[in-house]
């Protein structure tokens, strides 16, 4: 029986199998050899969003934002801090709704910033409004039952 997690690489988007017990040991991508976890959110577009939301087995926390949004700019460093606290058990990503309007429309984003938590390809929770790093971490863990 294979209990490995299937994870998408944040760099090349290749799929990798990692034993859960080794997540914290700095695993690297079997395709591009880059670290699977960087402690930083990754930017996602239409082409790679589904790979990370649907095929990767880690929960995915997405910050839908826009460069002209003041609260989004204030929350950006907080989201980066949260990435360092939540990885390797949650993958964090950012979607620029101005550059990727299709994704904003697909997920019905009406206000920004909006955090959407995905697990196994499904949206499991959503929160609008800027939050600090501790609030993001606390909210995410509550939604995951951790």
N, C-alpha and C positions, 0 to 999 in steps of 0.2 A: 504494500500500500504506500502511495506516494503522498506525503503530507506537505510537500513544498508549496510555497506561495508563488503565484505567477505575478511578476512585476514588470511594468514597462519602464524602460530606461528614460530618464528625463532628458537625455542628450540625443540619442539616435532613435528612440521609441521602440527599440527591439525588445522582444519579450524574453524574460529570464525566470528561472526557477530558483528560489532561495528557501532553504529550511528556515522556519520561523525562529528557531533558536539562534540563527546566525545573522539576523537582521541588524543587530547592534555592532557587528564586527567589521563594518565597512565593506560590504560586498561590492563587487564591480560588475559591470555589464560584460556578458560573454561575447558580445558583438563588437563594441567599440572600446572596451576596457575602462571606460569612465566610471566614476563612483555612482552607485545607484541612489545614494542619498548625499545631498550637499548641504542640508540645513537651510536651503533657500527655496522660495516658491519658484515654480517654472511657469513660463508663459505658454499658453495653449491657444491654438487656432482651430479652425473647423476641421482640418485634416487629421490632427493628432488628438483632438478632444476625446473622441470615442475610444481610442486605444486605451487611454488612461482611465476613463470613466467606466467603460464596459468590460474591457479585457483584463485589466490589472485587478488583482484581488485585494489590494489595500483600499481602505476608504479614501476618498478624494474630496478635499475641501477646496472649493473654488471661490475666489474673490472676483465678482463681476464689478468692474470699475471703468472709469474713463479719465483721460488725462486732464480734462478741464474741470473735474469735480474736486472742489476743495476738501470735503470730508474724505474722499478717496485718497487724496495726497497725504492727509494727516494720518490715515490708517495704514498706509503702505509700510512704514517702518515697523509698525506694530504687528502686521501680518508676517513680516520677515522674522521678527523675534518669535512669533508663534510657531513658525516652521521649524526653527531650531529646537523648540520644546516638544513638538508633536512627532517629528520624525524619529525613528523609522516606522512608526505604527500608523501614521496618517500621511498621505502625500498632499502637499499644498500647491495650488496653481492659481494663476491670475488670468482672467480673460478681459481684454480691453474691448468693451462693448462698442466703442467708436470704430476700431479697426476690424472687429469681428461682429458686425450687427446680426448676422445670421444666428450666432449662438445666443445672443441676448434675446432675440425674438423666439427662438426655439424653447427657451426656458422661461419665457414670460417675465423677463426682468423689467420691472416698472420703476424702480428707484435704485440708486447706487449710493454707496457701496451696498452690495447684497452678497452674503455668504450663502453658498449652497453646498450641502454635504451629500455626497453620493456614496453608495455602497452597493456592490454587485450590479452596477449599471442603473440603479434606481435612485431617485432623489429621496432622501430620508428626512431632511430638515432644511429649513431656510430661515435666515435672519437678515433683516435690512437695518442699515445704520452703522456708523463707525463704532468700533470697539477697540479697547486696548488689548495688548498681547495676552494678559492674564484672562481677560473676559473671553477672548477667542478660544483659548485653550480650555477654559472651564465649560463653555457652551458646547464645544466639540465633544469633549469627554462625556458630558451629560447626554448628548444625543446618541452616542455610541454605547451608553450604558457602562462606561468604564469608571 
